[in-house]
Amino acid sequence: MSDTVWNTLDADLEEFRRRLRVRVRKALRDITGEGVGSPAFHILEALAGRGPFSPSDLAAALEVRTSTMTSHIDRLEDLGWVASEPAQAGTNRVRVQITPVGREALQRYVAARRAVLHDVLAPLPPHLLSALGEALHLVVEPTTNPAEA
């Protein structure tokens, strides 16, 4: 492909990402009311899918500093969305897990995120939407991505 095609693709992907991010942020404000940002929901997603985690392991999994993660965990505990428990008796280590209230908040976030995605992609006819889904799957699925083989 020519540089012009790559430049256009790059610009279009960046604009799509920006528009999606703006709309998801607005949806977050509408559903949470607590001023919770998307990093909190990334934490909840990790805990729901692979938790519980120690704060340092959670920070490593999400590629943030442990001190940043600790701040997020404190905020999520204040909301009742996560709970910390001792990892082992006689140690100072803790494990963080998602609470039922946190799972409900995560479900609201995922529903809002999907609604935004649906609205943003609504102009696409079904065959193009399907092609987009297939193309994205090829890019994100490591076992099928020829660039990573």
Contacts in CASP RR format, 6 or more apart in sequence:
PFRMAT RR
TARGET T0000
AUTHOR 0000-0000-0000
METHOD contacts of the structure
MODEL  1
MSDTVWNTLDADLEEFRRRLRVRVRKALRDITGEGVGSPAFHILEALAGR
GPFSPSDLAAALEVRTSTMTSHIDRLEDLGWVASEPAQAGTNRVRVQITP
VGREALQRYVAARRAVLHDVLAPLPPHLLSALGEALHLVVEPTTNPAEA
16 120 0 8 1.000
19 120 0 8 1.000
20 116 0 8 1.000
20 117 0 8 1.000
20 120 0 8 1.000
23 116 0 8 1.000
23 119 0 8 1.000
23 120 0 8 1.000
24 38 0 8 1.000
24 112 0 8 1.000
24 113 0 8 1.000
24 116 0 8 1.000
25 37 0 8 1.000
25 38 0 8 1.000
27 112 0 8 1.000
27 113 0 8 1.000
27 115 0 8 1.000
27 116 0 8 1.000
28 35 0 8 1.000
28 36 0 8 1.000
28 37 0 8 1.000
28 38 0 8 1.000
28 41 0 8 1.000
28 109 0 8 1.000
28 112 0 8 1.000
29 35 0 8 1.000
30 112 0 8 1.000
31 108 0 8 1.000
31 109 0 8 1.000
31 112 0 8 1.000
32 105 0 8 1.000
32 108 0 8 1.000
32 109 0 8 1.000
34 79 0 8 1.000
36 75 0 8 1.000
36 79 0 8 1.000
36 105 0 8 1.000
39 62 0 8 1.000
39 64 0 8 1.000
39 72 0 8 1.000
40 72 0 8 1.000
40 75 0 8 1.000
40 76 0 8 1.000
40 81 0 8 1.000
41 105 0 8 1.000
41 106 0 8 1.000
41 109 0 8 1.000
42 62 0 8 1.000
43 58 0 8 1.000
43 62 0 8 1.000
43 69 0 8 1.000
43 72 0 8 1.000
43 73 0 8 1.000
43 76 0 8 1.000
43 82 0 8 1.000
44 76 0 8 1.000
44 81 0 8 1.000
44 82 0 8 1.000
44 98 0 8 1.000
44 102 0 8 1.000
44 103 0 8 1.000
44 105 0 8 1.000
44 106 0 8 1.000
44 109 0 8 1.000
45 106 0 8 1.000
46 53 0 8 1.000
46 58 0 8 1.000
46 61 0 8 1.000
46 62 0 8 1.000
47 53 0 8 1.000
47 58 0 8 1.000
47 82 0 8 1.000
47 96 0 8 1.000
47 97 0 8 1.000
47 98 0 8 1.000
48 98 0 8 1.000
48 103 0 8 1.000
48 106 0 8 1.000
50 61 0 8 1.000
51 96 0 8 1.000
51 97 0 8 1.000
51 98 0 8 1.000
52 85 0 8 1.000
52 95 0 8 1.000
52 96 0 8 1.000
52 97 0 8 1.000
53 61 0 8 1.000
53 95 0 8 1.000
53 96 0 8 1.000
54 87 0 8 1.000
54 93 0 8 1.000
54 94 0 8 1.000
54 95 0 8 1.000
54 96 0 8 1.000
55 66 0 8 1.000
55 69 0 8 1.000
55 70 0 8 1.000
55 73 0 8 1.000
55 94 0 8 1.000
55 96 0 8 1.000
56 66 0 8 1.000
56 69 0 8 1.000
58 69 0 8 1.000
58 73 0 8 1.000
58 96 0 8 1.000
59 65 0 8 1.000
59 66 0 8 1.000
59 68 0 8 1.000
59 69 0 8 1.000
62 69 0 8 1.000
73 82 0 8 1.000
73 84 0 8 1.000
73 96 0 8 1.000
76 82 0 8 1.000
76 102 0 8 1.000
77 83 0 8 1.000
77 84 0 8 1.000
79 101 0 8 1.000
79 102 0 8 1.000
79 105 0 8 1.000
80 99 0 8 1.000
80 101 0 8 1.000
80 102 0 8 1.000
81 98 0 8 1.000
81 99 0 8 1.000
81 101 0 8 1.000
81 102 0 8 1.000
81 105 0 8 1.000
82 96 0 8 1.000
82 97 0 8 1.000
82 98 0 8 1.000
82 99 0 8 1.000
82 102 0 8 1.000
83 96 0 8 1.000
83 97 0 8 1.000
83 99 0 8 1.000
84 94 0 8 1.000
84 95 0 8 1.000
84 96 0 8 1.000
85 94 0 8 1.000
85 95 0 8 1.000
85 97 0 8 1.000
86 93 0 8 1.000
86 94 0 8 1.000
86 95 0 8 1.000
87 93 0 8 1.000
87 94 0 8 1.000
87 95 0 8 1.000
98 106 0 8 1.000
121 129 0 8 1.000
121 132 0 8 1.000
124 132 0 8 1.000
137 144 0 8 1.000
138 144 0 8 1.000
138 145 0 8 1.000
139 145 0 8 1.000
142 148 0 8 1.000
END
